[in-house]
Amino acid sequence: MSAALVGLSCKAGRSIAGGFADGSYVIGHRLRDREPFPTPARTVRVPLVIVGGGVAGLAAAWRLDKRRFHDFVVLEMEQRAGGNARWGENDVTAYPWAAHYVPVPGRRAALVRELFEELGVLHGGQWEERYLCFDPQERHRAGRARPTGVPPLRDAHGRVPRHRPIHDPHGARSKPLAP
């Protein structure tokens, strides 16, 4: 066991540049610890307050707006909304900062599908391939050829399971064959 942990030890002289993307955890900790805040310069009253501009808060605001209810405010501690679904950009590409992946919703998830239609991810029941994300194992399980360099999937006993692709309008699915 100790041999397996050797690679986890600190390496002298090796540093990784970087840091936290946002410093608002300080404000969050002040709220958590119930520290005093300055008296607000003004008070605004609205019938509905959405706390947090992450995916859930933005989805709530989207749904209210779709229902023609506009008398609400979204409060967000960061400079940009999005929470874990935010992204950054450099000279080469845009990149995710955290969780950007949503399982493909089934037909009964009408609101999610409606949102994806508005965002251009779904067109008339067909998924826009460039927005779909599959890791190599998911591609393999979906009945496609295994990408070069991706080892076969193995079960808990070290066996390579056989898969039968099942195609439906939501995309490819897989189901293990009975032994």
Steps between C-alpha positions, in 0.01 A plus 500: 500500500775749585657452156174615341506822704857600410380693195274711721781649707603864466765570240755762606545784256190409298230762504186530298395848395138588551251594761133532575291643218280707730552651842137513606544214743612775741153659478341157535700433814395838642137405441554153649670645808234772534753780492356849459476663159485873427154655506356498147478835320146420381227242538326339204185295541408234247246219535753228416871463567705220342814442706784382279565541130610142440319259272204458736459875560531585133256223406249636753540850355459364146182317594350804676583717201336243265186525716512880457587560864776760499485648849792307650870541561785247487767554765850375421819549702735464203560754227347263243204268533521132413637330811655165410388541139723801432780501250814688413675575174856534383659564160436141395155404624222533751524252790279391789586597856300224659189288448365563151347167428131418508373150427296493181143553626225258408177602330324552835748776597302754297639816662863392466438412136326835445801681645738298280286590196537870585875458549538323166611170653188319381331553160168328432587207726854459358804578716764733362804267508754773572339562839496135605784375714596135528803362674674220306330228704157650432578507129602135519190407695281686254583233244764697316847370429741528790731800445870428449680473832187445708517161670191279502263547793532235767255397768585435866633154405733630228278378215424709194118536493316466169259782415207515265432853372143619534430806286215732580405858406690628805833364380681171537461296816657169591389197693719208609416169340414213730799263541 
